[in-house]
């Protein structure tokens, strides 16, 4: 039991760091992408999916090592005999899908329970991050595809009205449009 408990703590920390780094790198480089806002939002979703995929594979490796190789725990139901089976168990546990094909026994119960809780928290975290990215880039939809002639015909009032949600979003983030970070003078 102490080995599986220690492994659970390590897995939680590792998967949190993986998703943190994934979301941080995405956040840092998203504005640099020379693509329209729609593609940026899709990039956020793909990055989050990649981070979750790494987390699921990390847990699958732990099942393979701890259950199949070291014999710490077992599964009843459909046999778990390969890494692919461990990957399936991990996806089902991480997403809290719970098919019931593989029923954890012994120490594997702790590991699958921790993975389910970890997956719930990390999926919520990435959903929140995706929402923030959508909130930032959604008002910009359509602006990148505007025709030059149509843009030239817009009145100054219309352009100001289109820029208003972006300006409000920047002010909400603590930035004044003309002065840099709020309070910097």
Phi and psi in degrees as GROMACS dihedral restraints (atoms count N, CA, C in turn):
[ dihedral_restraints ]
;  ai    aj    ak    al  type     phi  dphi    fc
    3     4     5     6     1   -61.3    20    10
    4     5     6     7     1   -33.5    20    10
    6     7     8     9     1   -66.3    20    10
    7     8     9    10     1   -45.2    20    10
    9    10    11    12     1   -68.9    20    10
   10    11    12    13     1   -37.5    20    10
   12    13    14    15     1   -63.2    20    10
   13    14    15    16     1   -46.2    20    10
   15    16    17    18     1   -63.8    20    10
   16    17    18    19     1   -41.3    20    10
   18    19    20    21     1   -62.1    20    10
   19    20    21    22     1   -39.0    20    10
   21    22    23    24     1   -61.5    20    10
   22    23    24    25     1   -44.3    20    10
   24    25    26    27     1   -63.1    20    10
   25    26    27    28     1   -45.2    20    10
   27    28    29    30     1   -62.4    20    10
   28    29    30    31     1   -43.1    20    10
   30    31    32    33     1   -63.0    20    10
   31    32    33    34     1   -41.5    20    10
   33    34    35    36     1   -61.9    20    10
   34    35    36    37     1   -47.7    20    10
   36    37    38    39     1   -62.7    20    10
   37    38    39    40     1   -45.6    20    10
   39    40    41    42     1   -62.9    20    10
   40    41    42    43     1   -45.3    20    10
   42    43    44    45     1   -69.2    20    10
   43    44    45    46     1   -33.6    20    10
   45    46    47    48     1   -63.5    20    10
   46    47    48    49     1   -44.9    20    10
   48    49    50    51     1   -64.0    20    10
   49    50    51    52     1   -39.2    20    10
   51    52    53    54     1   -60.8    20    10
   52    53    54    55     1   -49.5    20    10
   54    55    56    57     1   -68.3    20    10
   55    56    57    58     1   -38.0    20    10
   57    58    59    60     1   -58.1    20    10
   58    59    60    61     1   -50.2    20    10
   60    61    62    63     1   -63.8    20    10
   61    62    63    64     1   -39.2    20    10
   63    64    65    66     1   -61.0    20    10
   64    65    66    67     1   -49.2    20    10
   66    67    68    69     1   -69.7    20    10
   67    68    69    70     1   -37.0    20    10
   69    70    71    72     1   -65.2    20    10
   70    71    72    73     1   -46.9    20    10
   72    73    74    75     1   -62.8    20    10
   73    74    75    76     1   -39.3    20    10
   75    76    77    78     1   -61.9    20    10
   76    77    78    79     1   -46.1    20    10
   78    79    80    81     1   -62.3    20    10
   79    80    81    82     1   -42.3    20    10
   81    82    83    84     1   -66.5    20    10
   82    83    84    85     1   -34.6    20    10
   84    85    86    87     1  -108.1    20    10
   85    86    87    88     1    -1.2    20    10
   87    88    89    90     1   -64.1    20    10
   88    89    90    91     1   -43.2    20    10
   90    91    92    93     1   -67.5    20    10
   91    92    93    94     1   -23.4    20    10
   93    94    95    96     1   -80.3    20    10
   94    95    96    97     1   -16.3    20    10
   96    97    98    99     1   -64.7    20    10
   97    98    99   100     1   127.3    20    10
   99   100   101   102     1   -84.6    20    10
  100   101   102   103     1    56.9    20    10
  102   103   104   105     1  -133.2    20    10
  103   104   105   106     1   162.5    20    10
  105   106   107   108     1   -68.0    20    10
  106   107   108   109     1   165.1    20    10
  108   109   110   111     1   -55.7    20    10
  109   110   111   112     1   -38.3    20    10
  111   112   113   114     1   -58.3    20    10
  112   113   114   115     1   -44.1    20    10
  114   115   116   117     1   -67.3    20    10
  115   116   117   118     1   -30.8    20    10
  117   118   119   120     1   -66.8    20    10
  118   119   120   121     1   -41.5    20    10
  120   121   122   123     1   -65.5    20    10
  121   122   123   124     1   -41.3    20    10
  123   124   125   126     1   -63.5    20    10
  124   125   126   127     1   -38.2    20    10
  126   127   128   129     1   -62.0    20    10
  127   128   129   130     1   -38.3    20    10
  129   130   131   132     1   -62.6    20    10
  130   131   132   133     1   -46.4    20    10
  132   133   134   135     1   -63.7    20    10
  133   134   135   136     1   -43.0    20    10
  135   136   137   138     1   -65.2    20    10
  136   137   138   139     1   -39.3    20    10
  138   139   140   141     1   -64.5    20    10
  139   140   141   142     1   -43.9    20    10
  141   142   143   144     1   -61.7    20    10
  142   143   144   145     1   -42.2    20    10
  144   145   146   147     1   -61.5    20    10
  145   146   147   148     1   -41.2    20    10
  147   148   149   150     1   -63.1    20    10
  148   149   150   151     1   -42.3    20    10
  150   151   152   153     1   -62.0    20    10
  151   152   153   154     1   -42.2    20    10
  153   154   155   156     1   -67.0    20    10
  154   155   156   157     1   -36.4    20    10
  156   157   158   159     1   -62.3    20    10
  157   158   159   160     1   -43.3    20    10
  159   160   161   162     1   -62.1    20    10
  160   161   162   163     1   -40.5    20    10
  162   163   164   165     1   -63.5    20    10
  163   164   165   166     1   -44.4    20    10
  165   166   167   168     1   -63.0    20    10
  166   167   168   169     1   -43.4    20    10
  168   169   170   171     1   -65.5    20    10
  169   170   171   172     1   -33.4    20    10
  171   172   173   174     1   -64.2    20    10
  172   173   174   175     1   -46.5    20    10
  174   175   176   177     1   -64.9    20    10
  175   176   177   178     1   -38.6    20    10
  177   178   179   180     1   -60.4    20    10
  178   179   180   181     1   -40.8    20    10
  180   181   182   183     1   -62.0    20    10
  181   182   183   184     1   -37.1    20    10
  183   184   185   186     1   -67.4    20    10
  184   185   186   187     1   -41.9    20    10
  186   187   188   189     1   -61.0    20    10
  187   188   189   190     1   -44.8    20    10
  189   190   191   192     1   -58.7    20    10
  190   191   192   193     1   -47.2    20    10
  192   193   194   195     1   -70.8    20    10
  193   194   195   196     1   -52.4    20    10
  195   196   197   198     1   -74.0    20    10
  196   197   198   199     1   -42.6    20    10
  198   199   200   201     1   -89.1    20    10
  199   200   201   202     1   -51.3    20    10
  201   202   203   204     1   -77.6    20    10
  202   203   204   205     1   -39.9    20    10
  204   205   206   207     1   -91.6    20    10
  205   206   207   208     1   -41.7    20    10
  207   208   209   210     1   -97.0    20    10
  208   209   210   211     1   -11.4    20    10
  210   211   212   213     1    71.3    20    10
  211   212   213   214     1    24.4    20    10
  213   214   215   216     1   -90.2    20    10
  214   215   216   217     1    89.2    20    10
  216   217   218   219     1   101.0    20    10
  217   218   219   220     1   175.7    20    10
  219   220   221   222     1  -159.5    20    10
  220   221   222   223     1   177.9    20    10
  222   223   224   225     1  -132.6    20    10
  223   224   225   226     1   138.7    20    10
  225   226   227   228     1  -105.3    20    10
  226   227   228   229     1   175.5    20    10
  228   229   230   231     1    88.1    20    10
  229   230   231   232     1  -139.4    20    10
  231   232   233   234     1   -62.6    20    10
  232   233   234   235     1   130.4    20    10
  234   235   236   237     1   -60.7    20    10
  235   236   237   238     1   141.2    20    10
  237   238   239   240     1  -106.7    20    10
  238   239   240   241     1   105.1    20    10
  240   241   242   243     1  -124.7    20    10
  241   242   243   244     1    -9.6    20    10
  243   244   245   246     1  -139.8    20    10
  244   245   246   247     1   172.8    20    10
  246   247   248   249     1   -63.2    20    10
  247   248   249   250     1   -36.2    20    10
  249   250   251   252     1   -61.1    20    10
  250   251   252   253     1   -39.0    20    10
  252   253   254   255     1   -64.7    20    10
  253   254   255   256     1   -40.7    20    10
  255   256   257   258     1   -63.4    20    10
  256   257   258   259     1   -37.3    20    10
  258   259   260   261     1   -63.9    20    10
  259   260   261   262     1   -41.7    20    10
  261   262   263   264     1   -63.4    20    10
  262   263   264   265     1   -46.0    20    10
  264   265   266   267     1   -57.5    20    10
  265   266   267   268     1   -42.5    20    10
  267   268   269   270     1   -65.3    20    10
  268   269   270   271     1   -44.7    20    10
  270   271   272   273     1   -61.5    20    10
  271   272   273   274     1   -43.9    20    10
  273   274   275   276     1   -64.8    20    10
  274   275   276   277     1   -40.9    20    10
  276   277   278   279     1   -72.3    20    10
  277   278   279   280     1   -47.3    20    10
  279   280   281   282     1   -59.2    20    10
  280   281   282   283     1   -40.8    20    10
  282   283   284   285     1   -87.8    20    10
  283   284   285   286     1    -0.7    20    10
  285   286   287   288     1    57.2    20    10
  286   287   288   289     1    29.9    20    10
  288   289   290   291     1   -69.5    20    10
  289   290   291   292     1   -46.4    20    10
  291   292   293   294     1    64.8    20    10
  292   293   294   295     1    55.0    20    10
  294   295   296   297     1   -58.5    20    10
  295   296   297   298     1   -38.3    20    10
  297   298   299   300     1    91.6    20    10
  298   299   300   301     1     5.1    20    10
  300   301   302   303     1   -63.9    20    10
  301   302   303   304     1   -40.3    20    10
  303   304   305   306     1  -120.6    20    10
  304   305   306   307     1   121.1    20    10
  306   307   308   309     1  -106.6    20    10
  307   308   309   310     1   117.0    20    10
  309   310   311   312     1   -69.4    20    10
  310   311   312   313     1   142.2    20    10
  312   313   314   315     1  -126.5    20    10
  313   314   315   316     1   151.5    20    10
  315   316   317   318     1    62.8    20    10
  316   317   318   319     1  -135.6    20    10
  318   319   320   321     1   -67.2    20    10
  319   320   321   322     1   -21.2    20    10
  321   322   323   324     1   -64.7    20    10
  322   323   324   325     1   -25.0    20    10
  324   325   326   327     1   -63.0    20    10
  325   326   327   328     1   -41.7    20    10
  327   328   329   330     1   -62.6    20    10
  328   329   330   331     1   -45.9    20    10
  330   331   332   333     1   -63.5    20    10
  331   332   333   334     1   -43.2    20    10
  333   334   335   336     1   -69.8    20    10
  334   335   336   337     1   -35.5    20    10
  336   337   338   339     1   -65.2    20    10
  337   338   339   340     1   -43.3    20    10
  339   340   341   342     1   -64.7    20    10
  340   341   342   343     1   -41.1    20    10
  342   343   344   345     1   -62.9    20    10
  343   344   345   346     1   -40.0    20    10
  345   346   347   348     1   -62.2    20    10
  346   347   348   349     1   -44.4    20    10
  348   349   350   351     1   -65.7    20    10
  349   350   351   352     1   -43.2    20    10
  351   352   353   354     1   -61.8    20    10
  352   353   354   355     1   -44.7    20    10
  354   355   356   357     1   -61.6    20    10
  355   356   357   358     1   -42.2    20    10
  357   358   359   360     1   -58.3    20    10
  358   359   360   361     1   -46.7    20    10
  360   361   362   363     1   -66.7    20    10
  361   362   363   364     1   -45.3    20    10
  363   364   365   366     1   -70.9    20    10
  364   365   366   367     1   -35.8    20    10
  366   367   368   369     1   -65.9    20    10
  367   368   369   370     1   -40.8    20    10
  369   370   371   372     1   -61.9    20    10
  370   371   372   373     1   -40.0    20    10
  372   373   374   375     1   -62.8    20    10
  373   374   375   376     1   -47.5    20    10
  375   376   377   378     1   -69.2    20    10
  376   377   378   379     1   -31.6    20    10
  378   379   380   381     1   -65.1    20    10
  379   380   381   382     1   -40.8    20    10
  381   382   383   384     1   -63.4    20    10
  382   383   384   385     1   -43.5    20    10
  384   385   386   387     1   -62.2    20    10
  385   386   387   388     1   -42.4    20    10
  387   388   389   390     1   -63.6    20    10
  388   389   390   391     1   -40.9    20    10
  390   391   392   393     1   -60.3    20    10
  391   392   393   394     1   -44.0    20    10
  393   394   395   396     1   -63.4    20    10
  394   395   396   397     1   -39.1    20    10
  396   397   398   399     1   -65.9    20    10
  397   398   399   400     1   -40.9    20    10
  399   400   401   402     1   -65.2    20    10
  400   401   402   403     1   -39.7    20    10
  402   403   404   405     1   -61.8    20    10
  403   404   405   406     1   -35.4    20    10
  405   406   407   408     1   -77.3    20    10
  406   407   408   409     1   -41.7    20    10
  408   409   410   411     1   -99.9    20    10
  409   410   411   412     1   -16.6    20    10
  411   412   413   414     1   -60.0    20    10
  412   413   414   415     1   -42.2    20    10
  414   415   416   417     1   -62.6    20    10
  415   416   417   418     1   -17.3    20    10
  417   418   419   420     1   -88.0    20    10
  418   419   420   421     1    -5.3    20    10
  420   421   422   423     1   -57.0    20    10
  421   422   423   424     1   138.7    20    10
  423   424   425   426     1    87.2    20    10
  424   425   426   427     1   -25.2    20    10
  426   427   428   429     1   -69.8    20    10
  427   428   429   430     1   -36.3    20    10
  429   430   431   432     1   -71.7    20    10
  430   431   432   433     1   -23.7    20    10
  432   433   434   435     1   -98.1    20    10
  433   434   435   436     1     2.2    20    10
  435   436   437   438     1   -63.1    20    10
  436   437   438   439     1   138.4    20    10
  438   439   440   441     1   -74.0    20    10
  439   440   441   442     1   144.6    20    10
  441   442   443   444     1   -57.8    20    10
  442   443   444   445     1   -41.3    20    10
  444   445   446   447     1   -65.9    20    10
  445   446   447   448     1   -41.6    20    10
  447   448   449   450     1   -66.4    20    10
  448   449   450   451     1   -37.9    20    10
  450   451   452   453     1   -64.8    20    10
  451   452   453   454     1   -39.6    20    10
  453   454   455   456     1   -66.4    20    10
  454   455   456   457     1   -30.5    20    10
  456   457   458   459     1   -81.3    20    10
  457   458   459   460     1   -14.9    20    10
  459   460   461   462     1   -65.3    20    10
  460   461   462   463     1   143.0    20    10
  462   463   464   465     1   -79.0    20    10
  463   464   465   466     1   164.4    20    10
  465   466   467   468     1   -61.8    20    10
  466   467   468   469     1   -34.7    20    10
  468   469   470   471     1   -65.2    20    10
  469   470   471   472     1   -42.9    20    10
  471   472   473   474     1   -64.8    20    10
  472   473   474   475     1   -42.7    20    10
  474   475   476   477     1   -63.0    20    10
  475   476   477   478     1   -40.0    20    10
  477   478   479   480     1   -65.2    20    10
  478   479   480   481     1   -39.9    20    10
  480   481   482   483     1   -65.2    20    10
  481   482   483   484     1   -37.4    20    10
  483   484   485   486     1   -69.1    20    10
  484   485   486   487     1   -33.4    20    10
  486   487   488   489     1   -80.7    20    10
  487   488   489   490     1   -16.4    20    10
  489   490   491   492     1   -58.2    20    10
  490   491   492   493     1   -46.3    20    10
  492   493   494   495     1   -61.0    20    10
  493   494   495   496     1   -35.4    20    10
  495   496   497   498     1   -68.3    20    10
  496   497   498   499     1   -43.1    20    10
  498   499   500   501     1   -63.5    20    10
  499   500   501   502     1   -41.9    20    10
  501   502   503   504     1   -64.7    20    10
  502   503   504   505     1   -39.4    20    10
  504   505   506   507     1   -63.2    20    10
  505   506   507   508     1   -40.5    20    10
  507   508   509   510     1   -68.5    20    10
  508   509   510   511     1   -37.9    20    10
  510   511   512   513     1   -67.0    20    10
  511   512   513   514     1   -36.6    20    10
  513   514   515   516     1   -62.6    20    10
  514   515   516   517     1   -30.6    20    10
  516   517   518   519     1   -81.6    20    10
  517   518   519   520     1     1.0    20    10
  519   520   521   522     1    93.5    20    10
  520   521   522   523     1    18.0    20    10
  522   523   524   525     1  -114.9    20    10
  523   524   525   526     1   129.8    20    10
  525   526   527   528     1   -89.7    20    10
  526   527   528   529     1   139.4    20    10
  528   529   530   531     1   -61.6    20    10
  529   530   531   532     1   -35.7    20    10
  531   532   533   534     1  -100.3    20    10
  532   533   534   535     1    -8.9    20    10
  534   535   536   537     1  -119.2    20    10
  535   536   537   538     1     1.7    20    10
  537   538   539   540     1    80.2    20    10
  538   539   540   541     1  -152.7    20    10
  540   541   542   543     1   -58.4    20    10
  541   542   543   544     1   141.4    20    10
  543   544   545   546     1   -57.5    20    10
  544   545   546   547     1   137.3    20    10
  546   547   548   549     1    84.5    20    10
  547   548   549   550     1     2.6    20    10
  549   550   551   552     1   -85.4    20    10
  550   551   552   553     1    -4.6    20    10
